[in-house]
Amino acid sequence: MSVSEAEAFEAGMSLSVDARRRLAIRLLASVNPDGAFDQAAESWLRTEVVAAYDALKADPSRGIPAEGLRAEFEAKWAARS
């Protein structure tokens, strides 16, 4: 007998926070059993993120001030409601 996603979610929500955390970790691990995601994330961090960091460090004017970024996120969030 299989359980629907909604039924599994409802059953999971009845668990304690610690049990849900452990279950979430196990479920995530089952999606990526061979570590492909971890390898891809590591590669992305070492290539694209490092390149973006180096570019920003070389030319800080490319950066977006935190206040402006926060205001942009808040406006987008408010528009969703």
Phi and psi restraints in degrees (range 20) as a CNS / XPLOR table:
assign (resid 1 and name C) (resid 2 and name N)
       (resid 2 and name CA) (resid 2 and name C) 1.0 -100.1 20.0 2
assign (resid 2 and name N) (resid 2 and name CA)
       (resid 2 and name C) (resid 3 and name N) 1.0 157.3 20.0 2
assign (resid 2 and name C) (resid 3 and name N)
       (resid 3 and name CA) (resid 3 and name C) 1.0 -112.3 20.0 2
assign (resid 3 and name N) (resid 3 and name CA)
       (resid 3 and name C) (resid 4 and name N) 1.0 137.4 20.0 2
assign (resid 3 and name C) (resid 4 and name N)
       (resid 4 and name CA) (resid 4 and name C) 1.0 -70.4 20.0 2
assign (resid 4 and name N) (resid 4 and name CA)
       (resid 4 and name C) (resid 5 and name N) 1.0 162.3 20.0 2
assign (resid 4 and name C) (resid 5 and name N)
       (resid 5 and name CA) (resid 5 and name C) 1.0 -59.4 20.0 2
assign (resid 5 and name N) (resid 5 and name CA)
       (resid 5 and name C) (resid 6 and name N) 1.0 -42.3 20.0 2
assign (resid 5 and name C) (resid 6 and name N)
       (resid 6 and name CA) (resid 6 and name C) 1.0 -63.7 20.0 2
assign (resid 6 and name N) (resid 6 and name CA)
       (resid 6 and name C) (resid 7 and name N) 1.0 -40.8 20.0 2
assign (resid 6 and name C) (resid 7 and name N)
       (resid 7 and name CA) (resid 7 and name C) 1.0 -66.0 20.0 2
assign (resid 7 and name N) (resid 7 and name CA)
       (resid 7 and name C) (resid 8 and name N) 1.0 -40.8 20.0 2
assign (resid 7 and name C) (resid 8 and name N)
       (resid 8 and name CA) (resid 8 and name C) 1.0 -64.6 20.0 2
assign (resid 8 and name N) (resid 8 and name CA)
       (resid 8 and name C) (resid 9 and name N) 1.0 -40.5 20.0 2
assign (resid 8 and name C) (resid 9 and name N)
       (resid 9 and name CA) (resid 9 and name C) 1.0 -62.9 20.0 2
assign (resid 9 and name N) (resid 9 and name CA)
       (resid 9 and name C) (resid 10 and name N) 1.0 -49.0 20.0 2
assign (resid 9 and name C) (resid 10 and name N)
       (resid 10 and name CA) (resid 10 and name C) 1.0 -59.7 20.0 2
assign (resid 10 and name N) (resid 10 and name CA)
       (resid 10 and name C) (resid 11 and name N) 1.0 -42.3 20.0 2
assign (resid 10 and name C) (resid 11 and name N)
       (resid 11 and name CA) (resid 11 and name C) 1.0 -64.7 20.0 2
assign (resid 11 and name N) (resid 11 and name CA)
       (resid 11 and name C) (resid 12 and name N) 1.0 -41.7 20.0 2
assign (resid 11 and name C) (resid 12 and name N)
       (resid 12 and name CA) (resid 12 and name C) 1.0 -63.9 20.0 2
assign (resid 12 and name N) (resid 12 and name CA)
       (resid 12 and name C) (resid 13 and name N) 1.0 -37.4 20.0 2
assign (resid 12 and name C) (resid 13 and name N)
       (resid 13 and name CA) (resid 13 and name C) 1.0 -67.3 20.0 2
assign (resid 13 and name N) (resid 13 and name CA)
       (resid 13 and name C) (resid 14 and name N) 1.0 -17.6 20.0 2
assign (resid 13 and name C) (resid 14 and name N)
       (resid 14 and name CA) (resid 14 and name C) 1.0 -82.1 20.0 2
assign (resid 14 and name N) (resid 14 and name CA)
       (resid 14 and name C) (resid 15 and name N) 1.0 -8.4 20.0 2
assign (resid 14 and name C) (resid 15 and name N)
       (resid 15 and name CA) (resid 15 and name C) 1.0 -80.5 20.0 2
assign (resid 15 and name N) (resid 15 and name CA)
       (resid 15 and name C) (resid 16 and name N) 1.0 162.6 20.0 2
assign (resid 15 and name C) (resid 16 and name N)
       (resid 16 and name CA) (resid 16 and name C) 1.0 -67.4 20.0 2
assign (resid 16 and name N) (resid 16 and name CA)
       (resid 16 and name C) (resid 17 and name N) 1.0 163.2 20.0 2
assign (resid 16 and name C) (resid 17 and name N)
       (resid 17 and name CA) (resid 17 and name C) 1.0 -58.2 20.0 2
assign (resid 17 and name N) (resid 17 and name CA)
       (resid 17 and name C) (resid 18 and name N) 1.0 -44.6 20.0 2
assign (resid 17 and name C) (resid 18 and name N)
       (resid 18 and name CA) (resid 18 and name C) 1.0 -63.3 20.0 2
assign (resid 18 and name N) (resid 18 and name CA)
       (resid 18 and name C) (resid 19 and name N) 1.0 -41.6 20.0 2
assign (resid 18 and name C) (resid 19 and name N)
       (resid 19 and name CA) (resid 19 and name C) 1.0 -65.9 20.0 2
assign (resid 19 and name N) (resid 19 and name CA)
       (resid 19 and name C) (resid 20 and name N) 1.0 -39.2 20.0 2
assign (resid 19 and name C) (resid 20 and name N)
       (resid 20 and name CA) (resid 20 and name C) 1.0 -64.4 20.0 2
assign (resid 20 and name N) (resid 20 and name CA)
       (resid 20 and name C) (resid 21 and name N) 1.0 -39.8 20.0 2
assign (resid 20 and name C) (resid 21 and name N)
       (resid 21 and name CA) (resid 21 and name C) 1.0 -61.9 20.0 2
assign (resid 21 and name N) (resid 21 and name CA)
       (resid 21 and name C) (resid 22 and name N) 1.0 -47.1 20.0 2
assign (resid 21 and name C) (resid 22 and name N)
       (resid 22 and name CA) (resid 22 and name C) 1.0 -63.1 20.0 2
assign (resid 22 and name N) (resid 22 and name CA)
       (resid 22 and name C) (resid 23 and name N) 1.0 -41.8 20.0 2
assign (resid 22 and name C) (resid 23 and name N)
       (resid 23 and name CA) (resid 23 and name C) 1.0 -64.0 20.0 2
assign (resid 23 and name N) (resid 23 and name CA)
       (resid 23 and name C) (resid 24 and name N) 1.0 -42.1 20.0 2
assign (resid 23 and name C) (resid 24 and name N)
       (resid 24 and name CA) (resid 24 and name C) 1.0 -60.8 20.0 2
assign (resid 24 and name N) (resid 24 and name CA)
       (resid 24 and name C) (resid 25 and name N) 1.0 -42.9 20.0 2
assign (resid 24 and name C) (resid 25 and name N)
       (resid 25 and name CA) (resid 25 and name C) 1.0 -62.9 20.0 2
assign (resid 25 and name N) (resid 25 and name CA)
       (resid 25 and name C) (resid 26 and name N) 1.0 -43.2 20.0 2
assign (resid 25 and name C) (resid 26 and name N)
       (resid 26 and name CA) (resid 26 and name C) 1.0 -65.0 20.0 2
assign (resid 26 and name N) (resid 26 and name CA)
       (resid 26 and name C) (resid 27 and name N) 1.0 -40.3 20.0 2
assign (resid 26 and name C) (resid 27 and name N)
       (resid 27 and name CA) (resid 27 and name C) 1.0 -65.8 20.0 2
assign (resid 27 and name N) (resid 27 and name CA)
       (resid 27 and name C) (resid 28 and name N) 1.0 -43.1 20.0 2
assign (resid 27 and name C) (resid 28 and name N)
       (resid 28 and name CA) (resid 28 and name C) 1.0 -62.4 20.0 2
assign (resid 28 and name N) (resid 28 and name CA)
       (resid 28 and name C) (resid 29 and name N) 1.0 -40.4 20.0 2
assign (resid 28 and name C) (resid 29 and name N)
       (resid 29 and name CA) (resid 29 and name C) 1.0 -63.8 20.0 2
assign (resid 29 and name N) (resid 29 and name CA)
       (resid 29 and name C) (resid 30 and name N) 1.0 -33.6 20.0 2
assign (resid 29 and name C) (resid 30 and name N)
       (resid 30 and name CA) (resid 30 and name C) 1.0 -71.5 20.0 2
assign (resid 30 and name N) (resid 30 and name CA)
       (resid 30 and name C) (resid 31 and name N) 1.0 -22.6 20.0 2
assign (resid 30 and name C) (resid 31 and name N)
       (resid 31 and name CA) (resid 31 and name C) 1.0 -77.4 20.0 2
assign (resid 31 and name N) (resid 31 and name CA)
       (resid 31 and name C) (resid 32 and name N) 1.0 -28.1 20.0 2
assign (resid 31 and name C) (resid 32 and name N)
       (resid 32 and name CA) (resid 32 and name C) 1.0 -131.9 20.0 2
assign (resid 32 and name N) (resid 32 and name CA)
       (resid 32 and name C) (resid 33 and name N) 1.0 61.9 20.0 2
assign (resid 32 and name C) (resid 33 and name N)
       (resid 33 and name CA) (resid 33 and name C) 1.0 -67.6 20.0 2
assign (resid 33 and name N) (resid 33 and name CA)
       (resid 33 and name C) (resid 34 and name N) 1.0 -23.7 20.0 2
assign (resid 33 and name C) (resid 34 and name N)
       (resid 34 and name CA) (resid 34 and name C) 1.0 -95.6 20.0 2
assign (resid 34 and name N) (resid 34 and name CA)
       (resid 34 and name C) (resid 35 and name N) 1.0 1.5 20.0 2
assign (resid 34 and name C) (resid 35 and name N)
       (resid 35 and name CA) (resid 35 and name C) 1.0 79.8 20.0 2
assign (resid 35 and name N) (resid 35 and name CA)
       (resid 35 and name C) (resid 36 and name N) 1.0 13.0 20.0 2
assign (resid 35 and name C) (resid 36 and name N)
       (resid 36 and name CA) (resid 36 and name C) 1.0 -61.5 20.0 2
assign (resid 36 and name N) (resid 36 and name CA)
       (resid 36 and name C) (resid 37 and name N) 1.0 -39.9 20.0 2
assign (resid 36 and name C) (resid 37 and name N)
       (resid 37 and name CA) (resid 37 and name C) 1.0 -63.6 20.0 2
assign (resid 37 and name N) (resid 37 and name CA)
       (resid 37 and name C) (resid 38 and name N) 1.0 -45.2 20.0 2
assign (resid 37 and name C) (resid 38 and name N)
       (resid 38 and name CA) (resid 38 and name C) 1.0 -60.1 20.0 2
assign (resid 38 and name N) (resid 38 and name CA)
       (resid 38 and name C) (resid 39 and name N) 1.0 -40.9 20.0 2
assign (resid 38 and name C) (resid 39 and name N)
       (resid 39 and name CA) (resid 39 and name C) 1.0 -66.0 20.0 2
assign (resid 39 and name N) (resid 39 and name CA)
       (resid 39 and name C) (resid 40 and name N) 1.0 -42.4 20.0 2
assign (resid 39 and name C) (resid 40 and name N)
       (resid 40 and name CA) (resid 40 and name C) 1.0 -65.2 20.0 2
assign (resid 40 and name N) (resid 40 and name CA)
       (resid 40 and name C) (resid 41 and name N) 1.0 -41.5 20.0 2
assign (resid 40 and name C) (resid 41 and name N)
       (resid 41 and name CA) (resid 41 and name C) 1.0 -64.0 20.0 2
assign (resid 41 and name N) (resid 41 and name CA)
       (resid 41 and name C) (resid 42 and name N) 1.0 -42.4 20.0 2
assign (resid 41 and name C) (resid 42 and name N)
       (resid 42 and name CA) (resid 42 and name C) 1.0 -63.2 20.0 2
assign (resid 42 and name N) (resid 42 and name CA)
       (resid 42 and name C) (resid 43 and name N) 1.0 -42.4 20.0 2
assign (resid 42 and name C) (resid 43 and name N)
       (resid 43 and name CA) (resid 43 and name C) 1.0 -63.1 20.0 2
assign (resid 43 and name N) (resid 43 and name CA)
       (resid 43 and name C) (resid 44 and name N) 1.0 -44.0 20.0 2
assign (resid 43 and name C) (resid 44 and name N)
       (resid 44 and name CA) (resid 44 and name C) 1.0 -60.8 20.0 2
assign (resid 44 and name N) (resid 44 and name CA)
       (resid 44 and name C) (resid 45 and name N) 1.0 -44.1 20.0 2
assign (resid 44 and name C) (resid 45 and name N)
       (resid 45 and name CA) (resid 45 and name C) 1.0 -62.4 20.0 2
assign (resid 45 and name N) (resid 45 and name CA)
       (resid 45 and name C) (resid 46 and name N) 1.0 -41.2 20.0 2
assign (resid 45 and name C) (resid 46 and name N)
       (resid 46 and name CA) (resid 46 and name C) 1.0 -77.2 20.0 2
assign (resid 46 and name N) (resid 46 and name CA)
       (resid 46 and name C) (resid 47 and name N) 1.0 -20.1 20.0 2
assign (resid 46 and name C) (resid 47 and name N)
       (resid 47 and name CA) (resid 47 and name C) 1.0 -107.7 20.0 2
assign (resid 47 and name N) (resid 47 and name CA)
       (resid 47 and name C) (resid 48 and name N) 1.0 -74.5 20.0 2
assign (resid 47 and name C) (resid 48 and name N)
       (resid 48 and name CA) (resid 48 and name C) 1.0 -65.9 20.0 2
assign (resid 48 and name N) (resid 48 and name CA)
       (resid 48 and name C) (resid 49 and name N) 1.0 -44.0 20.0 2
assign (resid 48 and name C) (resid 49 and name N)
       (resid 49 and name CA) (resid 49 and name C) 1.0 -68.2 20.0 2
assign (resid 49 and name N) (resid 49 and name CA)
       (resid 49 and name C) (resid 50 and name N) 1.0 -42.3 20.0 2
assign (resid 49 and name C) (resid 50 and name N)
       (resid 50 and name CA) (resid 50 and name C) 1.0 -63.2 20.0 2
assign (resid 50 and name N) (resid 50 and name CA)
       (resid 50 and name C) (resid 51 and name N) 1.0 -42.1 20.0 2
assign (resid 50 and name C) (resid 51 and name N)
       (resid 51 and name CA) (resid 51 and name C) 1.0 -63.3 20.0 2
assign (resid 51 and name N) (resid 51 and name CA)
       (resid 51 and name C) (resid 52 and name N) 1.0 -41.8 20.0 2
assign (resid 51 and name C) (resid 52 and name N)
       (resid 52 and name CA) (resid 52 and name C) 1.0 -65.9 20.0 2
assign (resid 52 and name N) (resid 52 and name CA)
       (resid 52 and name C) (resid 53 and name N) 1.0 -40.3 20.0 2
assign (resid 52 and name C) (resid 53 and name N)
       (resid 53 and name CA) (resid 53 and name C) 1.0 -63.2 20.0 2
assign (resid 53 and name N) (resid 53 and name CA)
       (resid 53 and name C) (resid 54 and name N) 1.0 -47.0 20.0 2
assign (resid 53 and name C) (resid 54 and name N)
       (resid 54 and name CA) (resid 54 and name C) 1.0 -61.7 20.0 2
assign (resid 54 and name N) (resid 54 and name CA)
       (resid 54 and name C) (resid 55 and name N) 1.0 -40.9 20.0 2
assign (resid 54 and name C) (resid 55 and name N)
       (resid 55 and name CA) (resid 55 and name C) 1.0 -64.7 20.0 2
assign (resid 55 and name N) (resid 55 and name CA)
       (resid 55 and name C) (resid 56 and name N) 1.0 -41.4 20.0 2
assign (resid 55 and name C) (resid 56 and name N)
       (resid 56 and name CA) (resid 56 and name C) 1.0 -67.8 20.0 2
assign (resid 56 and name N) (resid 56 and name CA)
       (resid 56 and name C) (resid 57 and name N) 1.0 -38.7 20.0 2
assign (resid 56 and name C) (resid 57 and name N)
       (resid 57 and name CA) (resid 57 and name C) 1.0 -66.1 20.0 2
assign (resid 57 and name N) (resid 57 and name CA)
       (resid 57 and name C) (resid 58 and name N) 1.0 -36.5 20.0 2
assign (resid 57 and name C) (resid 58 and name N)
       (resid 58 and name CA) (resid 58 and name C) 1.0 -72.4 20.0 2
assign (resid 58 and name N) (resid 58 and name CA)
       (resid 58 and name C) (resid 59 and name N) 1.0 -31.6 20.0 2
assign (resid 58 and name C) (resid 59 and name N)
       (resid 59 and name CA) (resid 59 and name C) 1.0 -140.0 20.0 2
assign (resid 59 and name N) (resid 59 and name CA)
       (resid 59 and name C) (resid 60 and name N) 1.0 83.1 20.0 2
assign (resid 59 and name C) (resid 60 and name N)
       (resid 60 and name CA) (resid 60 and name C) 1.0 -59.1 20.0 2
assign (resid 60 and name N) (resid 60 and name CA)
       (resid 60 and name C) (resid 61 and name N) 1.0 -19.9 20.0 2
assign (resid 60 and name C) (resid 61 and name N)
       (resid 61 and name CA) (resid 61 and name C) 1.0 -66.4 20.0 2
assign (resid 61 and name N) (resid 61 and name CA)
       (resid 61 and name C) (resid 62 and name N) 1.0 -14.5 20.0 2
assign (resid 61 and name C) (resid 62 and name N)
       (resid 62 and name CA) (resid 62 and name C) 1.0 -73.7 20.0 2
assign (resid 62 and name N) (resid 62 and name CA)
       (resid 62 and name C) (resid 63 and name N) 1.0 -16.6 20.0 2
assign (resid 62 and name C) (resid 63 and name N)
       (resid 63 and name CA) (resid 63 and name C) 1.0 -71.6 20.0 2
assign (resid 63 and name N) (resid 63 and name CA)
       (resid 63 and name C) (resid 64 and name N) 1.0 159.4 20.0 2
assign (resid 63 and name C) (resid 64 and name N)
       (resid 64 and name CA) (resid 64 and name C) 1.0 -107.9 20.0 2
assign (resid 64 and name N) (resid 64 and name CA)
       (resid 64 and name C) (resid 65 and name N) 1.0 124.1 20.0 2
assign (resid 64 and name C) (resid 65 and name N)
       (resid 65 and name CA) (resid 65 and name C) 1.0 -57.4 20.0 2
assign (resid 65 and name N) (resid 65 and name CA)
       (resid 65 and name C) (resid 66 and name N) 1.0 141.0 20.0 2
assign (resid 65 and name C) (resid 66 and name N)
       (resid 66 and name CA) (resid 66 and name C) 1.0 -56.8 20.0 2
assign (resid 66 and name N) (resid 66 and name CA)
       (resid 66 and name C) (resid 67 and name N) 1.0 -38.8 20.0 2
assign (resid 66 and name C) (resid 67 and name N)
       (resid 67 and name CA) (resid 67 and name C) 1.0 -61.7 20.0 2
assign (resid 67 and name N) (resid 67 and name CA)
       (resid 67 and name C) (resid 68 and name N) 1.0 -43.6 20.0 2
assign (resid 67 and name C) (resid 68 and name N)
       (resid 68 and name CA) (resid 68 and name C) 1.0 -66.3 20.0 2
assign (resid 68 and name N) (resid 68 and name CA)
       (resid 68 and name C) (resid 69 and name N) 1.0 -40.3 20.0 2
assign (resid 68 and name C) (resid 69 and name N)
       (resid 69 and name CA) (resid 69 and name C) 1.0 -65.5 20.0 2
assign (resid 69 and name N) (resid 69 and name CA)
       (resid 69 and name C) (resid 70 and name N) 1.0 -42.9 20.0 2
assign (resid 69 and name C) (resid 70 and name N)
       (resid 70 and name CA) (resid 70 and name C) 1.0 -62.3 20.0 2
assign (resid 70 and name N) (resid 70 and name CA)
       (resid 70 and name C) (resid 71 and name N) 1.0 -43.8 20.0 2
assign (resid 70 and name C) (resid 71 and name N)
       (resid 71 and name CA) (resid 71 and name C) 1.0 -61.7 20.0 2
assign (resid 71 and name N) (resid 71 and name CA)
       (resid 71 and name C) (resid 72 and name N) 1.0 -39.5 20.0 2
assign (resid 71 and name C) (resid 72 and name N)
       (resid 72 and name CA) (resid 72 and name C) 1.0 -63.9 20.0 2
assign (resid 72 and name N) (resid 72 and name CA)
       (resid 72 and name C) (resid 73 and name N) 1.0 -45.2 20.0 2
assign (resid 72 and name C) (resid 73 and name N)
       (resid 73 and name CA) (resid 73 and name C) 1.0 -62.6 20.0 2
assign (resid 73 and name N) (resid 73 and name CA)
       (resid 73 and name C) (resid 74 and name N) 1.0 -43.3 20.0 2
assign (resid 73 and name C) (resid 74 and name N)
       (resid 74 and name CA) (resid 74 and name C) 1.0 -63.4 20.0 2
assign (resid 74 and name N) (resid 74 and name CA)
       (resid 74 and name C) (resid 75 and name N) 1.0 -38.8 20.0 2
assign (resid 74 and name C) (resid 75 and name N)
       (resid 75 and name CA) (resid 75 and name C) 1.0 -65.3 20.0 2
assign (resid 75 and name N) (resid 75 and name CA)
       (resid 75 and name C) (resid 76 and name N) 1.0 -42.1 20.0 2
assign (resid 75 and name C) (resid 76 and name N)
       (resid 76 and name CA) (resid 76 and name C) 1.0 -65.1 20.0 2
assign (resid 76 and name N) (resid 76 and name CA)
       (resid 76 and name C) (resid 77 and name N) 1.0 -40.9 20.0 2
assign (resid 76 and name C) (resid 77 and name N)
       (resid 77 and name CA) (resid 77 and name C) 1.0 -64.3 20.0 2
assign (resid 77 and name N) (resid 77 and name CA)
       (resid 77 and name C) (resid 78 and name N) 1.0 -43.6 20.0 2
assign (resid 77 and name C) (resid 78 and name N)
       (resid 78 and name CA) (resid 78 and name C) 1.0 -63.8 20.0 2
assign (resid 78 and name N) (resid 78 and name CA)
       (resid 78 and name C) (resid 79 and name N) 1.0 -36.2 20.0 2
assign (resid 78 and name C) (resid 79 and name N)
       (resid 79 and name CA) (resid 79 and name C) 1.0 -67.2 20.0 2
assign (resid 79 and name N) (resid 79 and name CA)
       (resid 79 and name C) (resid 80 and name N) 1.0 -25.6 20.0 2
assign (resid 79 and name C) (resid 80 and name N)
       (resid 80 and name CA) (resid 80 and name C) 1.0 -72.4 20.0 2
assign (resid 80 and name N) (resid 80 and name CA)
       (resid 80 and name C) (resid 81 and name N) 1.0 -27.5 20.0 2
